[in-house]
């Protein structure tokens, strides 16, 4: 038995190791590049639009994309790991460029806060990306509601706290477009939009409100 069982086990182990290495290399590299790009975009975008470049919602898209791109070759843990690497890479790239390409990032407090958030949000949105690509109908609805929900969270923040109406409307548009364009059926679109509303409020309560408190 062992003579015939070993080769497949070895092959599976090697394939899994390659999947983990690919998730690390591709997701971390992509995250680092996007982190630098979002820092640069803050200087390119006019006025209050520069807030959009490094918003939590935009950064969550990177982890979602990592999970979706890894869906064809990986398991749930690998997608979660890929999302974590993408988010952590964004934080490191963004603040690394601020430190070495600009005038310095200042205190380590907020980089560490965002890195801690990346270790939670990254795996969540990595899994969401995988669910969107190859999950059940319920999983796809949950994934799209989560992605739309962070843009709903941003819309609340821009409208209620900053009074940035154009940015709030842009976030609201993405909130609506994510389920409408990415869901597979009319039922999934309706359910994702419905679930995204409480997800937006929940995300605002557990992410934005604490960030506002520690920023004061």
ChimeraX attribute file (.defattr): number of C-alpha atoms within 10 A of each C-alpha:
attribute: neighborCount
match mode: 1-to-1
recipient: residues
	/A:1	5
	/A:2	7
	/A:3	6
	/A:4	8
	/A:5	9
	/A:6	11
	/A:7	11
	/A:8	10
	/A:9	12
	/A:10	11
	/A:11	11
	/A:12	12
	/A:13	12
	/A:14	12
	/A:15	14
	/A:16	16
	/A:17	12
	/A:18	14
	/A:19	19
	/A:20	20
	/A:21	14
	/A:22	17
	/A:23	27
	/A:24	19
	/A:25	15
	/A:26	16
	/A:27	30
	/A:28	24
	/A:29	17
	/A:30	20
	/A:31	29
	/A:32	23
	/A:33	17
	/A:34	22
	/A:35	29
	/A:36	21
	/A:37	17
	/A:38	23
	/A:39	22
	/A:40	18
	/A:41	17
	/A:42	17
	/A:43	11
	/A:44	12
	/A:45	13
	/A:46	10
	/A:47	9
	/A:48	13
	/A:49	14
	/A:50	18
	/A:51	16
	/A:52	20
	/A:53	20
	/A:54	19
	/A:55	14
	/A:56	20
	/A:57	20
	/A:58	17
	/A:59	24
	/A:60	25
	/A:61	21
	/A:62	28
	/A:63	35
	/A:64	33
	/A:65	23
	/A:66	33
	/A:67	37
	/A:68	24
	/A:69	20
	/A:70	28
	/A:71	22
	/A:72	11
	/A:73	15
	/A:74	22
	/A:75	17
	/A:76	17
	/A:77	14
	/A:78	25
	/A:79	35
	/A:80	30
	/A:81	25
	/A:82	38
	/A:83	40
	/A:84	33
	/A:85	30
	/A:86	38
	/A:87	38
	/A:88	26
	/A:89	26
	/A:90	33
	/A:91	27
	/A:92	22
	/A:93	24
	/A:94	24
	/A:95	23
	/A:96	20
	/A:97	21
	/A:98	18
	/A:99	13
	/A:100	10
	/A:101	13
	/A:102	12
	/A:103	9
	/A:104	12
	/A:105	16
	/A:106	11
	/A:107	8
	/A:108	9
	/A:109	9
	/A:110	15
	/A:111	17
	/A:112	13
	/A:113	13
	/A:114	19
	/A:115	20
	/A:116	14
	/A:117	17
	/A:118	26
	/A:119	17
	/A:120	15
	/A:121	23
	/A:122	31
	/A:123	26
	/A:124	22
	/A:125	31
	/A:126	35
	/A:127	33
	/A:128	31
	/A:129	30
	/A:130	29
	/A:131	25
	/A:132	25
	/A:133	18
	/A:134	13
	/A:135	17
	/A:136	11
	/A:137	16
	/A:138	13
	/A:139	17
	/A:140	25
	/A:141	28
	/A:142	23
	/A:143	28
	/A:144	29
	/A:145	30
	/A:146	28
	/A:147	26
	/A:148	29
	/A:149	30
	/A:150	30
	/A:151	30
	/A:152	30
	/A:153	28
	/A:154	27
	/A:155	27
	/A:156	21
	/A:157	20
	/A:158	22
	/A:159	16
	/A:160	12
	/A:161	10
	/A:162	12
	/A:163	12
	/A:164	16
	/A:165	13
	/A:166	14
	/A:167	21
	/A:168	21
	/A:169	17
	/A:170	15
	/A:171	26
	/A:172	19
	/A:173	15
	/A:174	19
	/A:175	27
	/A:176	19
	/A:177	15
	/A:178	20
	/A:179	27
	/A:180	18
	/A:181	11
	/A:182	14
	/A:183	21
	/A:184	14
	/A:185	13
	/A:186	11
	/A:187	11
	/A:188	21
	/A:189	22
	/A:190	15
	/A:191	18
	/A:192	27
	/A:193	24
	/A:194	14
	/A:195	17
	/A:196	28
	/A:197	18
	/A:198	16
	/A:199	22
	/A:200	23
	/A:201	17
	/A:202	15
	/A:203	18
	/A:204	21
	/A:205	13
	/A:206	10
	/A:207	15
	/A:208	17
	/A:209	13
	/A:210	11
	/A:211	15
	/A:212	11
	/A:213	8
	/A:214	9
	/A:215	8
	/A:216	5
